[in-house]
Amino acid sequence: MSRDDLEGAEFRDTYTDALAEIIEAKREDKPLPSAPEPEAPGQVLDLMAALAESVSKAKASRGEDADVHELPRKKTAAKKQAPSKTATKKQPAKKTASKKTAARRPRSA
């Protein structure tokens, strides 16, 4: 916005112009200007399909034709046995009063 040597339609600041129109309409209590409709709706891509196609092309270019297999699941450790009903519950630890000690100063060399 600070350069004057940029001329032409491709360098026109349409956002600032549209914002100025909205501000002016609000100042004068007029209805807001309508936004231009997009020329064509955007194309929606299926990213997973695009990724699968890209991977298959890469494999074909390298001469690979191996299929991707899922990794085997890790075996989980057996669950610990629950304590028997006759087992005694642990008593909470007793809290003891602790003394605050002064911080040590580093030794001088």
N, C-alpha and C positions, 0 to 999 in steps of 0.2 A: 504494500500500500504506500510505501514511501518512495518508490521509483516512478519517475515520470516517463521514462523511455519505453515502457511497455504499453503498446497501443494495439488495438484490434479486438475483435469479438471474443477470441479465446482467452483474453486477459481481463475480461469484464468481471467484476465482483458481483455476481447475482445474489449471493447470500446477503450482503450488506444492503443492497437495494431492496430486497424483499423485506428485510427486517425494518428498514426505514419506512416502508409502506405500512407495515403493521403498527409501528409506533405512532405514525401520523393518524391512522384510522382510530386508534384507541384514544388519542388526544381529543379528537373531534367527535367522539361517540358515534362513529360510523361503523357499519358492519365490516368485519375483517375481509380482506381480499381472499379470493379462493386460490387454492394451490393448484398448479397445473397437474393434470393427470399424467402418470408415466406412459410413455409411448407403447411399451410392451411389458407384460409381466416378466419378472426375472425367472430364469430357468433354475429349477430345483434339481440338485444333483444327489444321487444316492451314493454317499461317500463309501459305504462298505462295498458296493458293486464296483466303484471306480478303483478302490484299493485292490480288490480281488483280481480285477482285469490287469492292473499294473504289475502285480506279483506274477501272474501267469505269463505276461509278456517278458518280464525280466528272466523268468526261468527258461522260457523258450529261447531267448537270445543266448543264454549260457549253455543250452543243450541239456538242461535238467528236466526230468519228467517225474520227479518224486512227489508223492502226495504229502501233505502236512498231516501229522498225526498228533493227537492230544497226548500230553505228558501223563505218565501214570501218577495217580494220586499217592501222596505219602501216607504211610500207615501211621495212625495215631497211637500214642502210648495207651496202654490199658488203664482204665479209670481206677483210682485208688479205692480200696474197700472202705465202706463207711464204718466208723467205729461202732463197736457193739453197744447195746443199751446199758450194759453194766459198767462201762468205762466211766470214770469220773471226769467231771468237767475241770478244766484248768482254772485255777484261781487267778484273778488279775494280779499283775505284779504290784507290789507295794511301792508307793511313791516315797522317795526319800528326799529330804531337803538337801539341796546342793549349795555349796559355798561358791560365791563368785570370787575368783582370784584375779589379781591384777595381771595385766598382760605383761609378758616379759619384754624387756628392751633388748635389742640386738647387741651382741658383744662388739666392742670396738677392737680393732686390730692393732 
